[in-house]
Amino acid sequence: MACFDMDTETCPNFLHLEQTTPRKMEKKKIVITLSRVFPTTHSRKGQPTGFKEKLASGCKLHTIRGNFDQWNAIAEKMQRGGYCLSIRQWSGRPYNSPQVEIASLDQPIGIQRIELHYHSENDTITARIDGREWIDADCYEIAKNDGLNTTDFKEWFFGRHPKGDKVFHGVIIHFTDFRY
């Protein structure tokens, strides 16, 4: 049997493969959810947070969570590549409705360690970000960049009527290159 048929200009032994374009390797998704409405423990429970719109407009630069070690490991994974951050909201009641992706970030996230301190004596908050102190007046910027005003921010982390001094230990998860 000839390798090349001159009449049909084909090779009978040739395996015809479909013409395909090289597929881009799809990144694995790391999911984070943002609240669509204020939680039931907040005085504004059920009201929209506006986080989706604030994220889209560039006003929500970060979110704050409680598990630094977990998010540090995730940030390292994203630095190595092959991962993207899928930012989602619940379509209805949290954990009882589907999640809807509101944004996807291909660039690695940035993280910073944060401590928030509530001072009951004068009803103020201070913060420490990567060791740098932020007084109550400066916490306005942290709250704003998290998508909240200072009253809602304080209540989000310390409750409606906090009793005594309190401390929250966590991580700032940055969606942009901004850092404190």
C-alpha positions in Angstrom: 0.0 0.0 0.0 1.4 3.4 -1.0 1.9 6.0 1.6 0.5 8.8 -0.6 -2.4 8.4 -3.1 -1.6 10.6 -6.1 -5.2 10.6 -7.4 -6.8 11.9 -4.2 -3.7 13.6 -2.8 -4.2 11.9 0.6 -2.4 9.5 2.7 -4.5 6.5 3.6 -2.5 5.7 6.7 -2.8 9.3 8.0 -5.0 9.8 11.0 -7.1 12.9 10.4 -7.3 15.0 13.5 -9.9 17.7 14.0 -8.5 21.2 13.6 -8.5 22.6 17.1 -7.3 25.8 18.5 -5.0 25.3 21.5 -7.2 25.5 24.6 -6.2 27.9 27.3 -5.8 26.2 30.6 -8.7 27.2 32.8 -7.8 28.6 36.1 -9.1 27.0 39.3 -11.5 29.2 41.2 -11.1 30.3 44.8 -14.5 31.5 46.0 -15.2 34.3 48.3 -18.7 35.6 49.1 -19.7 39.2 49.9 -22.9 39.9 51.7 -25.7 41.1 49.6 -27.7 42.4 52.6 -26.7 43.3 56.2 -26.8 40.2 58.5 -29.6 39.5 61.0 -27.3 40.6 63.8 -27.0 44.1 62.4 -29.4 47.0 63.1 -29.8 47.3 59.3 -30.6 43.6 58.8 -31.9 42.8 55.4 -31.0 46.1 53.8 -28.7 46.0 50.8 -25.0 46.4 51.5 -24.3 47.7 48.0 -21.0 45.7 48.0 -21.6 44.5 44.4 -22.0 48.1 43.1 -19.1 49.4 45.3 -16.8 46.7 44.0 -17.8 47.4 40.4 -17.2 51.2 40.8 -13.8 50.7 42.5 -15.0 52.0 45.9 -14.8 48.6 47.7 -11.1 47.9 47.7 -11.0 45.0 50.1 -12.9 42.8 52.5 -11.9 41.7 56.0 -12.1 38.1 57.2 -11.2 36.3 60.4 -8.8 33.6 59.2 -5.3 35.1 58.4 -3.5 31.7 58.0 -6.1 30.4 55.5 -6.0 33.5 53.3 -2.2 33.7 53.5 -2.1 30.2 52.0 -4.6 31.2 49.3 -2.6 34.3 48.5 0.6 32.2 48.1 -1.3 29.8 45.8 -2.5 32.7 43.6 1.0 34.1 43.4 2.2 30.7 42.0 -0.5 31.0 39.3 -3.3 28.8 38.0 -5.9 30.4 40.3 -8.4 33.2 40.1 -10.7 34.7 42.7 -14.4 34.2 42.1 -16.2 36.9 44.1 -19.8 35.9 44.7 -23.1 36.8 46.4 -25.9 34.6 47.5 -28.9 35.1 45.2 -31.2 34.8 48.2 -30.8 33.5 51.8 -27.2 32.7 52.6 -26.4 28.9 52.4 -30.0 28.3 51.1 -29.7 29.8 47.6 -27.4 29.6 44.7 -24.3 31.8 44.5 -24.0 34.4 41.7 -20.5 35.5 40.5 -20.3 39.3 40.6 -16.6 39.6 39.7 -13.6 37.5 38.9 -10.0 38.5 39.6 -7.1 37.0 37.7 -4.4 38.9 39.5 -3.2 37.6 42.9 -4.9 39.0 45.9 -3.0 41.0 48.5 -3.3 40.4 52.2 -2.5 42.3 55.3 -2.9 41.3 59.0 -5.4 43.5 60.9 -6.4 43.8 64.5 -9.5 45.9 65.2 -9.9 47.2 68.8 -13.2 48.4 70.3 -12.8 50.8 73.2 -16.0 50.8 75.3 -14.9 53.8 77.4 -15.3 56.2 74.5 -17.1 54.0 71.9 -14.3 54.2 69.4 -12.3 51.7 67.3 -8.6 51.7 66.5 -6.8 49.3 64.2 -3.3 47.8 63.8 -2.4 46.8 60.2 0.8 44.9 59.8 2.0 46.5 63.1 1.0 50.1 62.2 -1.4 51.9 64.5 -4.6 53.6 63.1 -6.6 55.8 65.4 -10.4 56.1 65.4 -10.4 59.0 62.8 -8.1 57.0 60.5 -10.5 54.0 60.7 -12.9 56.0 58.5 -10.6 55.2 55.6 -10.5 51.5 56.4 -14.3 51.3 56.7 -14.8 53.3 53.5 -12.4 51.0 51.6 -14.4 48.0 53.0 -17.6 49.5 51.6 -19.1 50.7 54.9 -19.5 53.8 56.9 -17.8 53.8 60.4 -21.0 53.2 62.3 -21.9 50.1 60.2 -18.3 49.0 60.2 -18.1 49.1 64.0 -21.4 47.2 64.3 -20.4 44.6 61.7 -17.3 43.6 63.7 -18.4 44.3 67.3 -22.2 44.0 67.4 -25.0 46.5 68.1 -24.2 47.4 71.7 -20.8 46.0 72.6 -20.0 45.5 76.3 -16.5 46.1 77.3 -13.3 46.3 75.2 -13.1 43.8 72.3 -10.5 42.8 69.8 -11.0 41.3 66.3 -8.0 39.5 64.7 -8.2 39.0 61.0 -7.0 39.6 57.5 -7.6 42.3 54.9 -8.1 40.7 51.5 -7.2 43.3 48.8 -8.9 43.2 45.4 -6.5 45.8 44.0 -2.9 46.9 44.4 -3.8 49.3 47.2 -2.1 48.6 50.6 -2.1 50.4 53.9 
